[in-house]
Amino acid sequence: FMEAQILRGHHAYSGGPDGEKPSLGLSPNLAKMGIELFRLKTGTPPRIKRDSIDFSKMTPQTGTDAKLAFSYDTDTFVPLEEQELCYLIYTQPETHRLINEHLSDSALFSGLVTGVGPRYCPSIEDKIVRFADKSRHQLFLEPESRETDSMYLQGFSTSMPEDIQEQMVHSLPGLEQAVILKYAYAIEYDALVPTQFLPSLELKKWPGLFGAGQIIGTSGYEEAAGLGLMAGINAVRKIKNLAPFILRRDKAYIGVMIDDLVTKGTLEPYRLLSSRAEYRLLLRHDNADLRLREMGYELGLINEERYGRFLKKNEDLRTIFQIINNTTIRNHKAINEYLVNLGSQALNGGINAAELLRRPEIDLRSLLQFVSIPPEIDLSDTLIEQLEVMIKYEGYIQKQDKQAQKIIKQESIMIPPTLDYAMLDGLAIEARQKLAKIQPLTIGQASRISGVNPSDIAMLVLYLKRNSINGSTSI
């Protein structure tokens, strides 16, 4: 956190999150290098001592018995009854009264805060002011770890003074006697304007210098980690004189995030929301390995054993997909009893198994009793889920894939880095300015720049084609 300041009430002091030291002196030197900086703000809620909470006044929020994990290699899952509970509560009229009466004591409303905060996770005082018509706001008590006594009060970030925070927390149901382990605070820090970076996360002005994490405009946690992974990969590839590794928008949410940052920029801590992706049907959680594991193997991030399991699963997937699409289920007593029990229409004749599966009430695992599957195929829950999604939504997925392929063609049209947009007749003035600032690498990237219209793109493509004919530009 460069030049970071902790803000609480009317007080500000130099510091990083959770008592860490700030990075002092780096951002002024980056500015001397001609790198543009801007100021961001984020915040964190108080942490509550578990033993001081009355959970009987809260609504438990259970986990799931579904076998879900961040990795496809995970094969051990915590049983539902052994999972840690979260708890739901709501702000009370007294909470709102306290906040409204002490708004001038909040660092956010006293003028102490100068950075821009994330709109999607505002502080509790910001929510009370912006949504004054709401009588309550939901909050979640979340355990930070099995090994600690700390509960995270999600949705209650604030920059109020500590004594006001005590009153605010004690106004909440179940927290009347709560002990605060860590008080909430806001934090401001310097960040680098992300449009100064190439899609590889290398600074345009300083070849060989890469950036990642909150330092280039995202919020923390997953976004920062994803950027760090990509910057690290591309830094190594730079050293080895290899081409940058760029994830497309139709291949990964990380690709969406990086393209948004370097092409559109941000004025607040960037959060990666699914709504930012135009190809959400392609970027599903069930097909992440199909989209990315081959790339991971080529980059040396996946060992032979894991890659072998992936190839076997992929082969099984294709085999069953073909079998289901090529199987006709005939009209007979067993299938009709099965369908009627599910509230589905009985068969009058034969039907393709894939077509039958597209009925909303039909699930693949139960349908497979009527389909002949080779015994060597491992019908894991993950495989079943992938197949079911692929078949049930095949038409929608194919439609979105065609849309993505059209955009990919634009990504293949390279723009020379030396192109002088000021000299291009027919481009709008705003388009010239934006294109000159961002310096897009491809027509596809240029088309996503705010302020660059389709007519500008058409003119740019025409110019590149003409110069390609003359042999001065390669498309």
BELUR-V216418 format. One record per helix or strand of 2 or more residues. SS is the DSSP state (H for helix, E for strand). FROM is the first residue (numbers start at 1). TO is the last residue. If there is no record, write none. Layout:
BEGIN
<<SS/FROM/TO> <SS/FROM/TO>>
END
This chain:
BEGIN
<<E/2/8> <E/11/14> <H/17/19> <H/26/32> <E/37/44> <E/47/49> <H/50/52> <H/55/57> <E/59/61> <H/80/82> <E/86/90> <H/93/101> <H/103/105> <H/119/121> <H/124/130> <E/138/143> <E/150/154> <H/162/170> <E/180/182> <E/185/192> <H/194/196> <E/202/203> <H/213/216> <H/222/239> <H/253/264> <H/274/276> <H/285/298> <H/304/326> <E/328/329> <H/333/341> <E/351/352> <H/353/357> <H/364/370> <H/381/392> <H/394/411> <H/421/423> <H/429/438> <H/443/447> <H/454/469>>
END
